[in-house]
Amino acid sequence: MNVHVRLFAGLRGLVGDRDVALALPDGTTVAALRDRLADEYPVLASLMPTLVVAVSEEVQPLDRVLLDGELVDLIPPISGG
């Protein structure tokens, strides 16, 4: 299956691209996607515990199984005041 990952804020600069397309095995979870991204982009590995994953613009738990063609957003924590 294929998913499309959009990187937000500073993640774009770290990876060097705004969008990443990944081919994943059927049954891949959000947690496994995070692991794969950390493997392919080591600069993201230390940030993964703080990143929010949204699928179709809704935050998802780590055990959520991804489906072919889904749009996944990787969002860093936002601070301000």
C-alpha positions as CSV (number, residue, x, y, z in Angstrom):
1,M,0.0,0.0,0.0
2,N,1.0,3.6,-0.4
3,V,0.6,6.5,1.9
4,H,1.4,10.2,1.4
5,V,3.0,12.0,4.4
6,R,2.9,15.8,4.8
7,L,5.6,17.3,7.0
8,F,4.7,20.5,8.9
9,A,6.7,23.4,10.3
10,G,10.4,22.7,11.0
11,L,10.1,19.1,9.8
12,R,10.1,20.3,6.2
13,G,13.5,21.9,6.7
14,L,14.9,18.9,8.4
15,V,13.9,16.4,5.8
16,G,14.3,18.8,2.8
17,D,10.9,18.2,1.4
18,R,7.3,19.0,2.3
19,D,5.9,15.6,1.2
20,V,7.0,12.0,1.4
21,A,5.4,9.1,-0.4
22,L,5.9,5.7,1.2
23,A,5.2,2.1,0.1
24,L,4.3,0.1,3.2
25,P,3.0,-3.4,3.9
26,D,-0.7,-3.9,4.4
27,G,-1.6,-3.6,8.1
28,T,1.0,-1.0,8.9
29,T,0.1,1.0,12.0
30,V,0.8,4.6,12.9
31,A,3.6,3.4,15.2
32,A,5.2,1.4,12.5
33,L,5.0,4.4,10.1
34,R,6.8,6.5,12.7
35,D,9.5,3.9,13.0
36,R,9.9,3.7,9.2
37,L,10.2,7.5,9.0
38,A,12.8,7.5,11.8
39,D,14.8,4.9,9.9
40,E,14.6,6.7,6.6
41,Y,15.1,10.2,8.1
42,P,17.4,9.7,11.2
43,V,17.2,13.5,11.8
44,L,13.5,12.8,12.9
45,A,14.3,9.9,15.2
46,S,14.7,11.9,18.4
47,L,11.7,14.0,17.6
48,M,9.2,11.1,17.0
49,P,8.0,10.8,20.6
50,T,6.8,14.5,20.5
51,L,5.2,14.4,17.0
52,V,1.5,14.1,16.4
53,V,0.2,11.9,13.6
54,A,-3.0,12.9,11.9
55,V,-4.8,10.8,9.3
56,S,-7.3,12.7,7.1
57,E,-6.8,15.6,9.5
58,E,-7.7,13.7,12.7
59,V,-5.2,12.8,15.3
60,Q,-4.8,9.0,15.5
61,P,-3.6,6.6,18.2
62,L,-0.4,4.6,17.6
63,D,-2.3,1.4,17.0
64,R,-4.4,2.8,14.2
65,V,-4.0,0.7,11.0
66,L,-3.3,2.8,7.9
67,L,-5.1,2.2,4.6
68,D,-3.9,2.4,1.1
69,G,-3.9,6.0,-0.3
70,E,-4.3,7.8,3.1
71,L,-3.0,11.2,3.7
72,V,-0.9,11.3,6.9
73,D,0.2,14.6,8.6
74,L,3.3,14.7,10.8
75,I,3.0,17.6,13.1
76,P,5.6,18.9,15.7
77,P,4.4,20.4,19.0
78,I,3.4,24.0,18.7
79,S,4.2,26.5,21.4
80,G,3.4,30.1,21.7
81,G,1.6,32.5,23.8
